[in-house]
Amino acid sequence: MLAVEVKDLVKDFGSIRAVDGASFDVHEGEIFGLIGPNGAGKTTILRIVSTLLQINSGSVKVLGHDVVKEADQVRRLISYLPEDAGAYKNLTGRAYLEFIARFFGGGNEIKKIIERGVEIANLGERIDDRVDTYSKGMTRRLLVGRALMTEPKLAILDEPTSGLDVTNAREIREIIKKSVKRETTVLLSSHNMLEVEFLCERIALINRGGIVEEGNAPELKKRYRADNLEEVFVKVVS
């Protein structure tokens, strides 16, 4: 079964067409990258897959469930981490994870979810400090822990390492890699071509709301006679 099926997707905001006939598939168990310039429609698509936005036409399915007609079923299967996500600053990191975990289980299951979140965030003793004392990198690690601790069938990550230093960004990439081994499919967007090349088995390039290229990094570099994915990106979108 495909994890995500997007077919002829169209989304308008008033007179502005944000997504214009986009189509792509994400296979179960892979990390799939959706990349493109600012305003290309990446975040809009991620929000549609996450059931947060309605569509004008086309279809989107998550593990066979229509995101419009079966939104409740989809929400049970996914976890979504927006680029601008925040955590409750007056809670400790552990208390924040516990608060979220209570939406997904009870009794021993809550304990297991929290333990996974603490392990993924890897904040050491700082997990028991208040979130408002965390650096941006620490907060992002906590949020990635929150997104992956429930072992979702599909994790949707919008710019997961945005604004982080090299060390924190690398740690989060490793966390995402490990999550796939736990049978989680990942759909992510990123402006960092090094990150995309490191993480993603396959990539779709989006420009002006439509998918303009798709494949794995070696294929795309060969096709465009490029040394790296950044060169491919520039050639495609220009």
C-alpha positions in Angstrom: 0.0 0.0 0.0 1.1 3.5 -0.7 1.5 5.8 2.4 0.4 8.9 0.5 -1.3 9.3 -2.9 -1.7 12.8 -4.2 -3.6 13.1 -7.6 -4.3 16.2 -9.6 -4.4 18.3 -6.4 -5.7 21.9 -6.7 -5.9 24.4 -3.8 -6.9 28.0 -4.2 -6.8 30.8 -1.6 -9.3 33.3 -3.1 -7.8 34.3 -6.5 -4.4 32.7 -5.7 -3.7 29.2 -6.8 -1.3 27.7 -4.3 -1.4 24.1 -5.7 -1.9 23.5 -9.4 -2.6 19.9 -10.3 0.2 18.3 -8.2 0.5 14.5 -8.2 3.0 12.2 -6.4 3.1 9.1 -4.4 5.0 8.2 -1.2 5.8 4.5 -0.5 5.4 3.0 2.9 8.6 3.0 4.9 10.5 5.6 2.9 11.6 9.2 3.6 10.1 11.4 0.8 11.2 14.9 0.3 9.0 17.7 -1.1 11.3 20.6 -2.1 10.9 23.9 -3.9 11.3 27.7 -3.6 9.3 29.8 -1.1 5.7 30.0 -2.1 5.8 26.9 -4.3 3.0 25.1 -2.4 5.0 22.8 -0.2 3.5 23.7 3.2 0.0 23.9 1.7 0.3 20.3 0.5 1.6 19.2 3.9 -1.3 20.8 5.6 -3.8 19.2 3.2 -2.2 15.8 3.8 -2.5 16.5 7.6 -6.3 17.2 7.1 -5.9 20.8 8.2 -6.9 22.3 4.8 -9.8 21.5 2.4 -9.1 21.0 -1.3 -10.7 22.5 -4.4 -10.2 19.4 -6.6 -8.2 16.3 -7.0 -7.7 13.7 -4.2 -5.3 12.9 -1.4 -5.2 9.6 0.4 -3.1 8.4 3.4 -2.8 4.7 3.7 -5.9 4.3 1.6 -8.0 6.8 3.5 -9.3 10.0 1.9 -8.2 13.0 3.8 -11.5 14.8 3.2 -14.0 12.0 3.6 -12.1 10.0 6.2 -10.3 12.8 8.1 -10.7 11.2 11.5 -9.1 7.9 10.4 -6.2 9.8 8.8 -5.6 11.8 12.0 -5.2 8.5 13.9 -2.4 7.5 11.6 -0.3 10.7 11.3 1.8 13.2 13.2 2.4 16.7 11.9 5.2 19.0 12.9 4.8 22.5 11.4 7.9 24.7 10.8 6.6 27.3 13.3 5.5 24.8 16.0 6.0 25.7 19.6 5.8 23.9 23.0 4.1 25.1 26.2 6.8 27.3 27.8 5.6 27.0 31.3 5.8 23.2 31.3 8.9 21.1 31.7 9.9 19.1 28.7 8.7 15.9 30.3 5.4 17.5 31.4 4.9 18.7 27.8 5.4 15.2 26.4 3.1 13.8 29.1 0.4 16.3 28.2 0.5 15.3 24.5 0.8 11.5 25.3 -2.5 11.6 27.2 -4.3 12.2 23.9 -3.0 8.9 22.6 -3.4 6.3 25.3 -4.0 5.5 29.0 -2.2 3.7 31.8 1.0 1.9 30.8 0.7 3.1 27.2 1.1 6.7 28.3 4.3 5.8 30.2 5.7 4.0 27.1 4.9 7.0 24.8 6.6 9.4 27.2 9.6 7.2 27.5 10.0 7.1 23.7 9.6 10.9 23.6 12.3 11.4 26.2 14.6 9.0 24.4 14.0 10.7 21.0 14.4 14.2 22.3 17.7 13.2 24.1 17.8 16.2 26.3 19.4 14.5 29.3 18.6 16.1 32.6 17.3 19.2 30.9 14.1 17.3 30.1 12.9 18.2 33.6 13.6 22.0 33.0 11.0 24.4 31.8 10.7 24.8 28.1 11.2 28.6 28.3 14.8 27.9 29.4 15.5 25.8 26.2 17.5 27.0 23.2 15.9 26.8 19.8 17.7 23.6 19.1 16.6 22.0 22.3 13.0 23.0 21.7 13.1 21.6 18.2 14.4 18.3 19.5 11.6 18.2 22.0 9.1 18.8 19.3 10.6 16.1 17.1 10.3 13.8 20.1 6.6 14.8 20.4 6.0 14.1 16.7 7.6 10.7 16.6 6.9 9.3 20.1 3.5 7.9 19.2 5.2 5.9 16.4 2.8 7.3 13.7 2.3 5.5 10.4 3.1 8.8 8.7 5.2 11.6 10.1 4.8 14.9 8.2 7.7 17.3 9.0 7.8 20.8 7.6 11.4 22.1 7.7 12.4 19.9 10.6 15.8 21.5 11.1 15.0 25.1 10.2 17.2 27.7 12.0 19.3 25.1 13.8 23.1 24.9 14.1 25.0 22.1 12.4 25.2 20.0 15.5 21.5 20.1 16.4 20.5 19.7 12.7 22.6 16.6 12.4 21.2 15.1 15.5 17.6 15.6 14.3 18.4 14.0 10.9 19.7 11.0 12.7 16.5 10.8 14.8 14.4 11.0 11.6 16.5 8.2 10.0 15.9 5.9 13.0 12.2 6.6 13.0 11.8 4.9 9.7 13.3 1.7 11.2 10.3 1.8 13.5 7.9 1.5 10.6 7.2 5.2 10.2 7.0 6.7 6.8 8.2 10.3 6.6 7.1 13.1 4.3 9.2 16.2 4.8 9.9 19.6 3.2 13.2 21.3 3.5 15.2 24.1 1.9 18.5 22.4 2.9 19.6 20.4 -0.1 22.3 18.6 1.9 19.7 17.5 4.3 17.4 16.3 1.6 20.1 14.3 -0.2 21.1 12.7 3.2 17.6 11.8 4.3 15.4 11.1 1.4 15.1 8.0 -0.8 13.0 10.0 -3.3 12.3 13.6 -4.0 9.6 15.7 -5.7 10.5 19.2 -6.8 7.6 21.6 -6.8 7.4 25.0 -8.5 4.4 27.3 -8.9 2.1 24.7 -7.3 3.0 21.8 -9.6 5.4 18.9 -9.4 8.1 19.6 -12.1 10.5 16.7 -11.4 10.7 13.5 -9.3 13.2 10.8 -8.6 16.1 9.9 -6.3 19.1 12.1 -5.8 21.6 10.1 -8.1 19.0 9.9 -10.9 18.3 13.6 -10.7 22.0 14.6 -10.6 22.7 12.4 -13.7 19.6 13.7 -15.5 20.7 17.4 -15.1 24.5 16.8 -15.2 24.8 18.3 -11.8 27.3 17.7 -9.0 24.8 18.0 -6.2 21.1 18.4 -5.6 21.4 22.1 -5.1 22.4 22.5 -8.8 19.5 20.3 -9.8 17.1 22.4 -7.8 18.4 25.7 -9.4 18.2 24.2 -12.9 14.7 22.9 -12.5 13.1 25.9 -10.8 14.7 28.4 -13.2 
